Amino acid sequence: MIHDMMPGTEEQLQKGMTSAYVGIDPTADSLHIGHLVSVMMLKHLQRAGHRPIALIGGATGMIGDPSLKSAERNLLDEATLRHNQESIKKQLAKFLDFDSDAPNAAKLVNNYDWMKNYSFLDFIRDIGKHLTVNYMMAKDSVKKRLNGESNTGLSFTEFSYQLLQGYDYLYLYQHEGVRLQMGGSDQWGNITTGTELIRRKLGSEADAFALVCPLITKADGGKFGKTESGNVWLDRRYTSPYKFYQFWLNVSDVDAAKYIRIFTALSLEEIQTLEEEQAAAPHQRALQKRLAKEITVMVHSTEDYEAAVEASNILFGSSTSETLRKLDEETLLAVFEGVPQFEVSRDELNQGVKAIDLLTEKAAVFPSKGEMRKLVQSGGVSINKEKVEDTDLLIDNKSLLNDKYLLVQKGKKNYYLLIIK
């Protein structure tokens, strides 16, 4: 997980309990899996006896960081920031211990709290004078934007971002005893600006360190954590536990071997055993299954993980009607997203309707009654995972899943979802 660190970082961590922080952008009320790398860094830090601090960038979130961005981001108001902060803390609590009496209990801070009353004049007098424009211009994140092809340039607001992030480090150094800032490798320039500011402001004997992890990539060069429908979120309102589980289950073998080292707390011995299993029987996907389990339980719960496995079996395995009926609506729709759907009026079902009429006339699952009869005779048609043995089977409102859906299976792999409205 280590891409680079300043000389002396390891020695600092070996001295005793070290307070270290990671900055988190609060532009949404949920973290996505792109944030998980730095969250896992904090988790490992706390497990090793050190004190993790999560910094919500309330003030910096109002400005926008130029690193690897091609345009300025939207600015947030305080009410939205506070709401986002509370939501993020709840998610972080699944990874970090905030509430115990341990000396290394985690802490959440928001830089808006110390920036909101800091006047511009005071800031440029106290902080701005310590760093030259030449020093700030030499940072990669700034150079890339100034030499970029987009011609958007770099606003003064964004240029000042590294000063603000540097001041956060100085503030936490003085008020929380922080000696280390961590983040992704794209943050190296901003983090080292902080260590430089601390040295210039407090003297060369002030020890402040930086440690960054590699940016996570996919083996095929695609962007990690992005799917066709956007980010993979930790909040179930945006990404259902089933879809979250499926994301990890479907990563490539190469990526699974990398991700299991980063996103789980498994020992190297356990990982090596899994890799041996994977090499012996790649089709069993031992790495992906364990990765998906560990991370789904950590972010959601054991119950959500078990429900996701059951839901997967409905689509890919031999599950029963009982399993199907246990699915909540959210998971049912997530599992069958993308299968052909038909809308049928509830009036059609009030009196009951024969399966053969429903699946040919009301919803064109079969092009003809003859074709349906033929497939029913060979045992190839199921409704809600129950084999249809009689084409005149009566379907009514009692047949529905979640009082709204019928799942029709034609052959082994063809599913259709009837939505009763």
Secondary structure, DSSP 8 states (H G I E B T S, - for coil): --SEE-TTHHHHHHHS--EEEEEE--SSSS-BGGGHHHHHHHHHHHHTT-EEEEEE-TTGGGT---TT-SS------HHHHHHHHHHHHHHHTTTS--SSS-TT--EEEETHHHHTT--HHHHHHHTGGGS-HHHHHTSHHHHHHHT-TT-----HHHHTHHHHHHHHHHHHHHHS-EEEEEEEGGGHHHHHHHHHHHHHHH-TT---EEEEE---B-TTS-BTTEETTEE-BSSTTTS-HHHHHHHHHTS-HHHHHHHHHHS----HHHHHHHHHHHHH-GGG-HHHHHHHHHHHHHHT-HHHHHHHHHHHHHHHS---HHHHHHS-HHHHHHHTTTS-EEEE-THHHHT-EEHHHIIIIISTTSS-HHHHHHHHHTT-EEETTEE---TT-EE-GGG-BTTTEEEEEETTTEEEEEEE-
